[in-house]
């Protein structure tokens, strides 16, 4: 086949393909194909306008590239605009791929019919089909790859922007900045005029951070059903930690003691509070409960602020707490089982207003056994259990909360 004859026919066809009525017909052909593959695109006037502009521009640049023999592929601005529209509307990548899939098939049919109508022999027709098909398909394949990358970059940029705005808003609320609750609710897609219970979820798992965060987020979202909550808000606060809030209409206290099913998952819970102030306070309490949980030894998977608020308010300085335990408990701070039972009896005795009978009922012991243990405690303390009750009880609470972490150094 004489390539000059082939080049001549391509040069002859190019101006025909670029005639306005031909372009309009091609655009309509693409539209019809897209309407079948993507009904949601066909019904969207604004998106359809972008598709039409992209289709016309693509035909022009493909024809120009084939006629000029150019191997460079640069998507026209109209095609970039279409991709950005699809991405910014939150549409799936499959929508874009269906558009280009329909366009590819329509292009093949258009080329077939155009060349078949030419008054030339079969050999030249075949050579023209091979040349035009090859160039057009290569252009569309490379263009599709470039546009998919543009879509991914835009979606990532949008996600980063949305996350940054959500993160800034949450931190502003926690910091006590004056914000409008309706605006905050819109930014976070989370109702602020509700009661809120804050959670901090974390793990020491060594799996890849992305997997860990997905697991923590999934668990946080399950709290909505289990607490009859209206909505849940989650925000990654580290590679292995998530902050979360559950919104609910009623003032309830939700404690997930029996809901943590993963041994490596830890949860700290703040008390419920209303509005942005309650949102922030509950979060601070959850963080305080987390500090106790992290520093304690042998703690349960769930730490509730109201259970540990006294040690939270005492001090964050473990050395100070260790000194308090040593000074007030003396021999009652021993680690053996007998001393632990005596210490627990004293703690329950204080909780029951220093009444031996009530203490015996709570512990399931005979009252004489309680009396005997209290006598043992006084020997270990070197004084009556009724003396210095407040500092002694605080020391017992600290030891109960932190465990061995606040035991006196040997």
C-alpha positions in Angstrom: 0.0 0.0 0.0 1.3 3.4 -1.1 1.6 5.4 2.2 1.4 8.6 0.2 -2.1 7.6 -1.0 -3.1 6.7 2.5 -1.8 10.0 3.9 -3.7 11.8 1.2 -7.0 10.2 2.1 -6.4 11.0 5.8 -5.7 14.6 4.9 -8.9 14.6 2.8 -11.0 13.1 5.6 -9.8 15.4 8.4 -11.6 18.6 7.3 -14.8 16.5 6.8 -14.7 15.2 10.4 -14.2 18.7 11.7 -17.3 20.1 10.1 -19.8 21.4 12.7 -22.6 19.2 11.5 -20.4 16.1 11.6 -19.2 17.0 15.1 -22.8 17.6 16.3 -23.8 14.2 14.9 -20.9 12.5 16.6 -21.7 14.2 19.9 -25.3 13.1 19.6 -24.2 9.5 18.9 -22.0 9.6 22.0 -24.8 11.0 24.1 -27.2 8.2 23.0 -24.6 5.6 23.9 -23.9 7.2 27.3 -27.6 7.5 28.1 -27.8 3.7 27.8 -24.7 3.1 29.9 -25.2 5.9 32.4 -28.9 7.0 32.8 -27.9 9.3 35.7 -25.6 11.2 33.4 -28.3 11.5 30.7 -30.7 13.0 33.2 -28.2 15.5 34.6 -28.3 18.6 32.3 -25.2 20.2 33.7 -23.1 17.0 33.6 -24.5 16.3 30.1 -23.2 19.7 29.0 -19.7 18.9 30.2 -19.9 15.5 28.4 -20.9 17.2 25.2 -18.1 19.7 25.4 -15.5 17.0 26.2 -16.8 14.8 23.3 -16.5 17.6 20.7 -13.1 18.6 21.9 -11.8 15.0 21.9 -12.9 14.5 18.3 -11.1 17.6 17.2 -7.8 16.8 18.9 -7.9 13.2 17.8 -8.6 14.1 14.2 -5.8 16.7 14.3 -3.4 14.2 15.9 -4.1 11.6 13.2 -3.9 14.1 10.4 -0.6 15.5 11.7 0.9 12.2 12.7 1.5 13.4 16.2 2.2 10.8 19.0 1.8 13.3 21.8 -1.4 12.8 23.9 -2.7 15.8 25.8 -6.4 15.8 26.9 -8.2 19.0 26.0 -9.3 21.3 28.8 -12.9 20.3 28.2 -12.1 16.7 29.1 -10.3 17.8 32.3 -13.3 19.9 33.2 -15.6 16.8 32.8 -13.3 14.8 35.1 -13.3 17.5 37.8 -17.1 17.7 37.6 -17.5 13.9 38.1 -15.0 14.0 41.0 -16.4 17.0 42.7 -19.9 15.6 42.6 -18.7 12.6 44.5 -19.5 10.2 41.7 -17.7 6.9 41.4 -14.8 6.4 39.0 -17.0 3.9 37.2 -19.2 6.7 35.9 -16.2 8.2 34.2 -15.0 4.9 32.8 -18.5 4.1 31.4 -18.5 7.5 29.7 -15.2 6.7 28.0 -16.3 3.1 27.3 -19.4 4.3 25.5 -17.3 6.9 23.7 -14.8 4.3 22.5 -17.5 2.1 21.0 -19.2 5.0 19.4 -15.9 6.2 17.9 -15.3 2.8 16.4 -18.7 2.7 14.8 -18.2 6.3 13.5 -14.9 5.5 11.9 -16.3 2.2 10.4 -19.2 4.0 8.8 -17.2 7.0 7.6 -14.6 4.9 5.9 -17.0 2.4 4.5 -18.8 5.2 2.7 -15.7 6.3 0.9 -15.4 5.5 -2.9 -12.2 3.6 -2.6 -11.1 0.0 -2.9 -11.2 -2.6 0.0 -7.4 -2.6 0.4 -7.3 1.1 1.0 -10.3 1.0 3.2 -8.6 -1.7 5.3 -5.4 0.3 5.5 -7.4 3.4 6.5 -9.2 1.5 9.2 -6.0 0.2 10.6 -4.4 3.6 10.7 -7.3 5.5 12.0 -8.4 2.8 14.5 -4.9 2.4 15.8 -4.4 6.1 16.3 -7.8 6.8 17.8 -7.6 3.8 20.2 -4.1 4.7 21.4 -5.3 8.3 22.0 -8.3 7.2 24.0 -6.4 4.7 26.0 -3.7 7.1 27.0 -6.2 9.9 27.6 -8.3 7.6 29.8 -5.3 6.8 31.9 -4.4 10.4 32.3 -7.9 11.4 33.2 -8.3 8.6 35.7 -5.1 9.9 37.4 -6.6 13.4 37.4 -9.8 12.1 39.0 -7.9 10.3 41.7 -5.8 13.4 42.4 -8.9 15.5 42.7 -10.7 13.1 44.9 -7.6 12.9 47.2 -7.4 16.6 47.3 -11.1 16.9 48.2 -10.8 14.3 50.9 -7.7 16.1 52.4 -9.6 19.3 52.3 -12.7 17.9 53.9 -10.6 16.1 56.6 -8.6 19.2 57.3 -11.7 21.3 57.8 -13.3 18.7 60.0 -10.2 18.3 62.0 -9.7 22.1 62.5 -13.4 22.4 63.5 -13.2 19.6 66.1 -10.0 21.0 67.6 -11.5 24.5 67.8 -14.5 23.1 69.7 -12.3 21.2 72.1 -10.2 24.4 72.6 -13.3 26.3 73.6 -13.4 28.7 70.6 -16.7 30.5 70.0 -18.4 28.8 67.0 -21.9 28.8 65.7 -23.5 25.4 66.3 -25.4 25.3 63.0 -22.3 26.0 61.0 -20.3 23.4 62.9 -23.1 20.8 62.4 -22.9 21.4 58.7 -19.2 21.2 58.5 -19.0 18.0 60.6 -22.3 16.5 59.2 -23.0 15.8 62.9 -25.8 17.5 65.0 -24.4 19.7 67.8 -27.7 20.4 69.5 -27.7 17.0 71.1 -26.3 15.2 74.1 -22.8 13.8 73.3 -20.8 11.0 74.7 -17.1 11.1 73.8 -14.8 8.1 73.3 -11.1 7.6 72.7 -10.4 4.3 71.0 -6.8 3.0 70.6 -4.8 -0.1 70.3 -1.2 -1.3 70.6 -1.7 -3.6 67.6 1.3 -3.7 65.2 -0.8 -4.2 62.1 -0.4 -1.5 59.3 -1.8 1.8 60.6 -4.5 2.0 57.8 -5.9 -1.4 58.8 -5.9 -0.4 62.5 -7.7 2.9 61.9 -10.3 1.2 59.7 -11.0 -1.3 62.5 -11.2 1.4 65.2 -13.5 3.5 63.0 -15.7 0.5 62.3 -16.0 -0.2 66.0 -16.7 3.5 66.8 -19.6 3.5 64.3 -21.1 0.3 65.8 -21.6 2.4 69.0 -24.5 4.1 67.4 -26.7 1.0 67.3 -25.6 -0.3 70.6 -26.3 3.0 72.4 -29.4 4.0 70.5 -27.4 7.0 69.3 -28.5 9.2 66.5 -25.1 9.8 64.8 -21.4 9.1 65.3 -18.5 11.3 64.5 -15.0 9.9 64.2 -11.6 11.6 63.7 -8.3 9.8 63.5 -6.0 11.4 66.0 -2.9 9.2 65.4 -1.7 6.1 63.6 -3.5 3.9 66.1 -6.0 6.1 67.8 -9.5 7.5 67.0 -11.5 10.2 68.7 -15.3 9.6 68.5 -18.5 11.1 69.7 -22.0 9.6 69.7 -24.9 12.1 69.5 -28.2 11.2 71.3 -31.4 13.0 72.2 -31.6 11.9 75.8 -29.1 12.4 78.6 -27.8 8.9 78.9 -24.7 7.4 80.2 -23.5 4.6 77.9 -20.8 2.3 79.1 -19.6 -0.3 76.6 -18.3 -2.7 79.3 -19.5 -5.8 77.5 -19.1 -4.6 74.0 -15.4 -4.7 73.4 -14.8 -7.9 71.6 -11.2 -7.4 70.4 -8.7 -8.1 73.1 -6.3 -5.5 71.7 -8.9 -2.7 71.5 -9.0 -0.1 74.3 -11.7 2.4 75.0 -11.9 5.4 77.3 -15.3 7.0 77.8 -16.3 10.5 78.9 -19.5 11.5 80.7 -22.5 12.7 78.6 -22.9 16.4 78.0 -25.1 18.7 75.9 -24.1 20.9 73.0 -20.7 22.1 72.1 -19.7 22.6 75.7 -20.7 19.1 76.6 -19.0 17.8 73.4 -15.7 19.3 74.5 -16.0 18.4 78.2 -16.9 14.8 77.4 -13.9 14.6 75.2 -11.6 16.0 77.8 -12.9 13.5 80.3 -12.3 10.6 77.8 -8.7 11.8 77.4 -8.3 11.9 81.1 -9.7 8.4 81.5 -7.3 7.3 78.7 -4.3 8.6 80.7 -5.3 6.5 83.7 -5.8 3.5 81.5 -2.5 3.8 79.8 -0.6 4.3 83.1 -2.4 1.5 85.0 -1.4 -2.1 85.0 -3.8 -4.9 84.2 -6.7 -2.5 83.4 -9.9 -3.6 81.6 -10.5 -2.8 77.9 -12.9 0.0 78.9 -12.1 2.9 81.2 -15.0 5.1 82.2 -14.2 8.6 83.4 -16.7 8.5 86.2 -15.0 5.4 87.6 -11.6 7.1 87.6 -12.4 10.8 88.1 -10.9 10.9 91.5 -7.4 9.8 90.4 -7.9 12.0 87.4 -8.4 15.0 89.6 -5.7 14.0 92.1 -2.6 14.5 89.9 -1.0 13.3 86.7 2.3 12.9 88.5 2.7 9.2 89.3 5.6 9.9 91.6 3.2 12.1 93.7 0.6 9.3 93.7 3.3 6.8 94.7 4.3 8.9 97.6 0.7 9.3 98.7 0.2 5.5 98.6 3.4 4.9 100.6 2.7 7.6 103.2 -1.0 6.7 103.8 -1.1 3.0 103.3 2.2 1.9 104.7 2.1 -1.9 105.1 -1.4 -2.0 103.6 0.3 -1.3 100.2 1.7 -4.9 100.0 1.3 -6.9 96.9 0.5 -10.3 98.4 -3.0 -11.8 98.2 -3.7 -11.5 101.9 -2.9 -7.8 102.0 -4.8 -7.2 98.8 -7.9 -8.7 100.4 -7.5 -6.7 103.5 -7.0 -3.5 101.4 -10.1 -4.2 99.4 -12.2 -4.7 102.6 -11.1 -1.3 103.9 -12.0 0.3 100.5 -15.5 -1.3 100.6 -15.8 -0.3 104.3 -15.2 3.3 103.3 -17.7 3.1 100.4 -20.3 1.9 102.8 -20.0 4.7 105.3 -17.7 2.8 107.6 -20.4 0.2 108.4 -19.1 -3.3 109.0 -22.5 -5.0 108.5 -23.0 -3.3 105.1 -19.4 -4.1 104.1 -20.0 -7.8 105.0 -23.2 -7.9 102.8 -21.4 -6.4 99.8 -18.4 -8.7 100.1 -20.5 -11.8 101.0 -18.6 -12.2 104.3 -19.5 -12.7 107.9 -19.4 -9.5 109.9 -16.8 -11.0 112.3 -14.6 -11.6 109.2 -14.9 -8.0 108.2 -14.0 -6.9 111.8 -11.0 -9.2 111.8 -9.7 -7.8 108.5 -10.2 -4.3 109.7 -8.1 -5.1 112.8 -5.4 -6.5 110.5 -5.6 -3.3 108.4 -5.1 -1.2 111.5 -2.0 -3.2 112.4 -0.6 -2.6 108.9 -1.5 1.1 109.0 -0.3 1.6 112.5 -3.5 3.5 113.4 -7.3 3.2 113.3 -8.9 2.9 109.9 -11.2 5.7 111.0 -8.3 8.1 111.4 -7.2 10.1 108.3 -10.0 8.6 106.3 -10.0 11.0 103.3 -6.2 10.7 102.4 -6.4 6.9 103.1 -9.4 6.5 100.8 -7.8 8.6 98.1 -4.6 6.4 98.3 -6.8 3.3 98.0 -8.6 4.7 95.0 -5.3 5.6 93.3 -4.0 2.1 93.9 -7.2 0.5 92.7 -7.0 2.6 89.5 -3.3 2.5 88.6 -2.3 -0.8 90.2 1.4 -1.6 90.5 2.3 1.7 88.8 1.8 3.6 92.0 3.1 1.0 94.4 6.1 2.2 96.5 9.4 1.4 95.0 11.0 -1.6 96.8 
